[in-house]
Each structure stands twice: as C-alpha cells, then as structure tokens.
C-alpha cells in the first residue's frame, strides 16, 4: 500500500508539472500578466521543484512555449513513469533535495560579470572563498604525499645545499646504492631528480643566469616544464605526452557538437602540454609569462585551463559505462591541470558531482622554481609536488580501468552512461581591440 501511495504521489507531481507548463502556453495566448507568473512560481515551490531563472521564465513567456516540452502520454500506452523520466529534457525542472543550494547557484550565474566565468559552465572554483561562503558548502580534495626513495633523495640534496661545493659534491656521488645495477624501473625517479638539480646548478653558476631574464613561454616550456613534468612521466608507459600548442581533442569535440556538415570544422584549445591515452586526455598545462592587465586575451589563463579540464572530463565520462556500484567512484575520476605563470606553478584537480551536476575544481598545491642558490630547497620541493601529481594521475587511471573491467563483466541491460552533462559556455569572440 505504501508503494502504491508513493507512486500515486510521484505521478501527481509529474501531472502537476505538465499542467504548469501548459499554463505557460495559456498565459502567452492571452494577456501576459505578472500575476500569472507569480501564481506559477508559487505552485512550483509548493511541490518542491527548482525554478528556472527569471530570464528563462521571461524568454519562455515571450516565445509562447517551453522548449523541449515533453509530449503527454497516456498511462495505457504501456510507458512507465520511470521510462518517461529517463527521457526528461535537460531544461525540464529538476527535483532536488536541496532547492536552496540550486537557487543560490542560479543566482551566482546571474551575478557573473562575464559568461566565460567558471560558474557559468557549472564549474565551482573552490579557491573562490567568497563564492564558497555564499554557497555554504565545504569540499576538500585529498592530496596524498609521496614518501619513497626518490623523496628521500630530494631531502638529502636539500640538506647539502648550504654551499655550492657541498651541493656539487653530493651531485657527484651515485644516486643509487654502490654496487647495485642501474634499473630504469627502480632508479629512474632519482635519476630525474639528479638531472633537474644538476641543471638548476648550471643555471645558477652561469656567467649570465638565464633564470633572471624575462623569458618567453617557449623558453619556460623547454627549459623548465619539460625537465620538470615530461621527464617525470617518462616511465608511465600508457601516457603519451603531447607538447607545443597541441590542439585538444576534448575541446574540439565540444566546439563542433552543433556544427553543420557545410560549416568549417572549429579548432579546439591549443594547450602547451597534454597527457593523452588513446583519444582521451587526462591532463593539460598552460604557460604564460605575465597575466596581461589589459585582458588582451578573451579569457584569462586560469579560466582557459579550467574550461579545458571540464572538456577533458566530459569526454572521459561520456565514454564510460557505469553500474550502480561503479557510479559511486565518479568522484575519483579526476582530471588535472597546471597553470604555469613564469616560474610559479599551480596544480589543479577537478571532478564531477553527479548528484549536484556541478564540477568542483581544487588548487592542490603551488610551487616555485627559484633563481639563485638560496632558492635550491624551494625549487627541489617542487619535485615532490610533481611526484604527488603522478601518483594522483595513476590512481585515476586505475579507477578508470576498474570501471571498464566491471562493464565488460556486466550485462548490457545493467549498464548506463552519463548523459546531459552541463554545457560549457562558448568562448567570447575576439574583437578588433584584443586581436
């Protein structure tokens, strides 16, 4: 009896929702009065549904109907309420256990100064403290430290960085135990650390220290990011590293979703570093010299890398098939990005909250490559951050493998995909001023 009552209540809610939409059409056929709008909003709040924004309501009233309005179906057509719900259009009002949070998120979108801000693409930037206070939500991302022979070697180098001679003598010693045969698998990380530390010392001792110059993005990518990131991931057999303004497959796919066959194909974001496995991307890095105060680029470097991370995560999630059990792992499917401004770097991590239907992005750490001998400890600590990044990406790859393996062992009728992911707002067009 309780189940029948719940089904009756659910069917009543759906019927009320269709009636509300039909009332919109009646309101537009007659006189467009503000009192009708107020009554409709009141009825929505009574059944605990999230309202569309004021702009959506006004535009829908002007057009005369709600787009993507579902067709009414009779109960004797054999269509169950569950099947109707699975075909619900993305613009249909969504039921939520926390309507106040959704209303606040909608306000934040309207508050945004430009349409390219992260919140407009359903990205919640947790580094925006004022935003998090207004939303009244707390989210953390676990950034586990790495402790192994490589990190111990970093500590040994730092302990011997008091003077140039002492540091040089340490670099001249073998970085793996005497008498042990070199093994790429066992010793490469220490080899990578040794090479990076040796290169820094060469810069510091050079008659003209290039780190003190105002260098280009190309120089930073070649002499800092390549030995720091590319060389660290050299032992990851699955990952293929693409460098040098590589066009992102994820953003290319998003930009061409609605393209007609007669239209020219649009190019995706050009990213300085991309990690790709087959046709799926898991990491992107964007380098710049100085943040332009005149905003000569259409979107800031940070917003660009966040949008790129969302595109990568969308492409990855759409390719996966989930079960009721594996969907619980969705917050462990994370993409990463680096925003490299000069010699300073920030590492970001992003996951998708399937319940809230928003993306959460976290700044996991900051690092800096110094310019003088006194900054060697600070510079070498950045190597630990990159080792943490590698560990985190490998954990994501393991999670994706488990989900794929479970899907292969599961009947097709028990699998489902994540559809109707939130859209990414289009990039603003370049004007004559910022070309």
Phi, psi and omega in degrees: 000318180298320180295318179298319179296319180295320178296322179295319178295317180298317179295325178296321179297316181295318179298318178298322181295319177295323179296321179299316181294322178294327178295329176299317180294319178298323181294325181282329177291330178258214181279130182278086183260148180292334181294326179295318178300317181296320179296321180295317179297320181297316181294325178296315182295331181292333181255017172059046174250152180280132179282152166289163179292164179300322180295321179296318182296314181296316182293324179292322179293327179288323182283337177099352179197160174276131179293153179059033180291127181290145178283141177292141180233140178280151184292334183277006177279358177085006179270125179279164179296327180294318180295321178298319183292326181292340180259013181299128178297156183295333183273352179294147182300135187253133177284140180217147176282347181230073184295329181297322180294319179294323178296319180293321177297322178295322177295322180295325177296319179289332181286334185304138183286325179227154182288349181268002177294149186307319184299332180290340176255023180062032176255122177261110180276105184289349175282347176277092186297321180296320178297315181295326177292320179291323180284338180059044176231151179234126176226139178235156176235123181287121179245090187285136178283158180249129176232111178206192181296328180293314180292329176294323178293323175300315179298322179295320178295319179296320180295337182254022182261015181295324180220163180296315182298317181295319180293319180296317179298322178295321180291335180282344179279152177299142181268003173227159188307140180298136179088350180271138180284137182296133177233126182301317182295320186270334189241357187295320181301320177292325176297318178299316179297317181299315181295318181294316179296321179294321180293320177300316181296326177295318177299315184294327184271349182297146178305324174238101182293111183294340179291341180274350179278163173273098188268159180278170176299320180298320179294316180298317180295320184286315190259345180244303186289322180297307177292336182279316188253304184304312184293330179294322183270011181297333182273359177271099189297324185289327189278129174254122185267123178251130186228156173089066177055046178288138180281127182287130176291325183295311180289330175297317178298316182295319183288342183248015181298320184256018183283135173282157181298331182281345183275152177288140181292135181273147179271148178276188178297143172265114187247140183293320178225134175228136171258123185228137171237116190058243180246022180244137182251142185238351186203145175215148179227136179236128182248141174214161181271304179221140174290120185289117181293339180273359179054051182291338175268150185296328176225153182291162182297323180294314180298325180297314182290328178292319178294322178296319178297320178296317178300317180296317181292320177300313182297321179293312183296324181293337182271352183263148174246130188248158167246177179298333180277314185287340178296339178292344181270006188297329179285351175267358174269102191236140170250153185237158178207156177234134173251105185257105178255100185066237179261007180252136181232148174232133179254131182242153174227141183223135171227166182254128175269105185292332179286315181277338183062042175225156179260134178252128179242137185234143170269108186281325180193166173235147177219164180214137172263118184284177184240353182225172181301325181294346182262010181301314179303315180297318181293319181288333177296334178297333178295325177295322178296321179290326175295322175295320178299316180297318178298318181294318179294320177297324176296321178296316180298322177295319179297316180297320179298317180297318180296318179294319180294319177297321180296323179294331183266002185249145177297145184299326181290345179262006180254153176211160178244164177266110180253171176057044174294148181304142181284154173263128180296145182293147177293143178294145180288145177287137178255173180299333182289322185251012176285000000 
